Each structure stands twice: as C-alpha cells, then as structure tokens.
Amino acid sequence: MPSFADFDRRNYPTVDVATGYNGWAPTYEQTVMDEMDLALLDRLHAPDWSRVRRAADLGCGTGRTGAWLRTRGIPHIDGVDLSAGMLERARERGTHTTLTEGDVRDTGLASGAYDLVISSLIDEHLPELKPFYTEAFRLAAPGATCVMVCYHPQFMMVTGMPTHYTAASGTPLAIDTHLHLFSEHVSAAIASGWTLAEVEEALVDDTWLAAKPKWSELRGHPFTMALVWTRP
C-alpha cells in the first residue's frame, strides 16, 4: 500500500497526534469548515438518525460532530478523544453526555451499547484501520450503524498536504499522517464484521473556492468522503 510520505510536498516538522491537537485546539474551530464533514453528514441517506438513542463519538475533538448529532435529536452521546486540549473545548460546548480521554482503538466504553458509532477526520492518524473498525464493531449493538468521515485519498495524493496547523510560534506543524485507500477501509471494515451501506464524496466546488481561492486548480477533485456501515 502507498505511504503518505511518498506524496508529502510540505515536509513540515511532524508531531504526534496528542501533541498536535493539544496545540491546535485553541484555533481549531476557526480553521475547519463544515463542508469538510458536517455537510457530508447532511447528505447521507442510510443512517436513520431518529432511531439512534446512544452514540459513540470517537475522536470527538471540540464537539462539532456531537453538536450536529444533537440537532438530530440523539439524546446520549459519549465522546472519546486522545487530546486533553480538544476535550476541554468539547466540555465547554456541553453537547456530550460523557467525555473520555482515550484511544479510539481501545475506548473502554461498554460493548454492544451503541446504535451509532461515528468518527470524523481521524483515519489519517491511524497507521492501520482494522483496530478502529474492530473496536467500533465491539461497541455497536445489533443493527447499529458506523459512520466514518475521512479525507479522500485522492486529495491527499494530489496535494501532498498532511493534516497540519500553525503553532503559536508561527511554525506550521504536521500531525502524524497516514494515507488509506478506499479498498483499505472496505477490507478492514468487512473483516471486522461490517457491511457497506453508503458512500458519499465531497468535491472542491464554488463554496470551497470562495473560502480558499488558491485551490482553483483543484475544482472538481474529491476532498472528503463519508462511509456508512451497518452491523447485521
């Protein structure tokens, strides 16, 4: 499988996930656009949000996904994240029922307790996908749904851009980034017991270019994608 290092054009200094997101937490909300993830969730048809009573929000960050889930009437949302700084912002937002500092591949949450397991923009920080999908399956109740929103591998390969932020010092820092093909997601999820239900892709369009005009040469390229899985 290809490595992101084969495509990296920035060669920024790189930090681990917890360090990176602790440093990014104060400015994260100002740098992430809804079109990256929340707009994709709006387009999904397979999840029946109205039937979800308990959700596990893995890699919950500042609570953006949790807040979106609340707008769909989901009453119980447990969040897990590796970054204490991001969790602090999520607590301030107040949308989660519980928040736990931990690894999405070993959450410590109860087995079979969730109608929905959801993650957004975290897969590029996982060296391998199988441990995530296996843990998500453990958490899921029979008939549950798993939603994974992630950067499109084509975008990462074309741009050579890692997940990064600008530190308080003004230095751009990359956060440990891995490239995962769509086939890797399918293989890892199916091996964990999941069945693919839906795929949606977000393209670089006029909305994006209004905010980031320097991306004009990327018009029409896929940027992020949402994968929906069901547990039999």
Buried (B, 14 or more C-beta within 10 A) or exposed (E): EEEBEEBBEEEBEBBEBBBBBBBBBEEBEEEBEEBBBBBBBEEBEBBEBEEBEBBBBBBBBBBBBBBBBBEBEBEBBBBBBBBEBBBBBBBEBEBBBEBBEBBBBEBEBEEEBBBBBBBBBBBBBBEEBBBBBBBBBBBBBEEBBBBBBBBBBBBBBBBBBBBBBEBEEEEEBBBBBBBBBBEBBBBBBEEBBBEBBBBBBBBBEEBBBEEEEEBEEBEEBBBBBBBBBBBE
